Amino acid sequence: MLRPLCAAATLLSALALMATPAAAASPGLLTLFSAPNFTGPTNNVSYTSCDNFVGRVPGQRVGSFDNRPLPGCRVVLHALTGDFTLCAGRGVVPPASRQVNLYSIRAGASAPCPG
């Protein structure tokens, strides 16, 4: 009686380990906010690759962001004054770079946002 219980427990343990896919990575997440105090979300993006995706920014204003990129991906805001690469984490966009028409998700490194 004890031997079948041990075999069943071993089988269940093995199945539980196999049910957790190692390759199931979390997606990259990006939220752009119109205000510098993380209010007025304009874009919420979930992505699984960084294949040069380009998106529009409604209202053409980005004041802050919450950027959780995939490894090897970076997000770039294409502002009227030039490109601004977002750090990984939460941050505020400098005033000179807040007028934004487009953003892109592409291959590259994302430095962590400062403290």
N, C-alpha and C positions, 0 to 999 in steps of 0.2 A: 504493500500500500504506500509506503514511504517513497519507494523508487519512482512510481508514476508521478507523484506530486513534485519531486525534484526535477524530473524531466519536463514537466509542464511549466514549472517556474523558469527553468533555463530557456525553454522555447519562447516564453513570453518576454523575457529579458532581451533575447536576441531580436525579436520582432520590434520591440520598442526602440532599440538602437538603430535598426534599419529604417524605421519610419521617419527618422530625422534626417532629411536630405542635407548632405554637406554642401551641395552647390546652391542651395536656396539662399542667396544673399538678399539682404534688404535692398529695396530700390533707393535710388538717389531722390532726395526731396528738396524742393525749393519753394519758398514762399516769399514773394515780394510785397512790400507794404508801401502805400503812398506817403505815409508820414514817417518822420524820423523816430517816433516813439512806438513803433511796431503796431500801428493801428491802420485800418483801411487796407486790408489785403486786396491786391489787384491780380495776382497770379498765384496759383497753387499747382505745382508740377511734380509728378512722380515719374521717374524714368529708370530704365534698366540698362541703358547703354549711353555712351557719349559720342554718338555718330553725327556731330555737327548739326544738332537740332537748333532751329531759330524760331523764336516766338515773339509776338507783339506784346507791348505793355499798354493795357487800356489806361487812358488818361495821361500817358506819357510822363509819369512822375513816379520815381522810386526814392523813398526816403530811408528805408531800412530793409533788412532781409533776414531770413532764417535759411541758411544754406547747409544742407547735409549731403554733400556730393558722394558719388560712388568713388572708390579708389581709382585713381588715374583720370578723373574727370575734373573739369573746372567750369565755372559759369562766368560769362563776361557780359556786362551791360554795355550796350552801344549807345553812349550818351552823345548829345550834340557837341560836347567839348572833346570827345575822344572815348576810347574804350577804358572800362574800369573792371578789373578782375575781382570777383568776390572772394573773400576768405571763407574758410570752412567754419561754420558756426553762425552766431548772430552778430550783426554789425549794422552800422549806420553809414549811409552813402554820403560822401563829402558834398557840400552844397553845389559845387561846380559841376558835379556829375549826376545830378538828380533829374535832369530832363532827358528821358530815355525813350527811344522809339522801339528798340528791339533788344532782346537778350539772346545769347547762344550758349548751348551746352556742348562742350567739345573736349577732346583729349587734352590732358595737361595736369599739372599739379595745382593743388589748392592749399595754400598755407593756412594754418589755424588762425582764427580771429584772436586778437589780443584780449587777455583776461577779461 
